[in-house]
Amino acid sequence: MTRISEENRNLFEQSIFLPMVLTILNRDLEIFNTAGFKLKKPYIHLIDETMNRVQKDLFLIKQKMKENKMKSVQLERDEAFTLFLFILDGWEEKHNYFNPRIRSEVSRLLEIYLTNPLTDK
């Protein structure tokens, strides 16, 4: 049984998934910068703005986690699962995430950030 509330679990998960979104956006930005697009500036601008929003949200999440004495640490990773340690006010819980679920959630967040550039998630 978990001692972590759904709200705190969402914070932990966002602290895991948003850096992955940033990694993907960084890789995509490199591709757009080196690819032979005729009009690449709008794409680069969209990715830059999206990265700024993700970074801002991640900063706020990390601030909230620090206030609540929360920390997440990746412990192990294999082909199928990634194990994370969630620390909340001295309590520790290990959570195992199925890697395809992580990819799916990161993809969902990426789609939200890219399709709703002016609104929050």
Secondary structure, 3 states (H helix, E strand, C coil): CCCCCHHHHHHHHHHHHHHHHHHHHHHHHHHHHHCCCCCCHHHHHHHHHHHHHHHHHHHHHHHHHHHCCEEEEEEEECCCEEEEEEEECCEEEEEEEEHHHHHHHHHHHHHHHHHCCCCCC
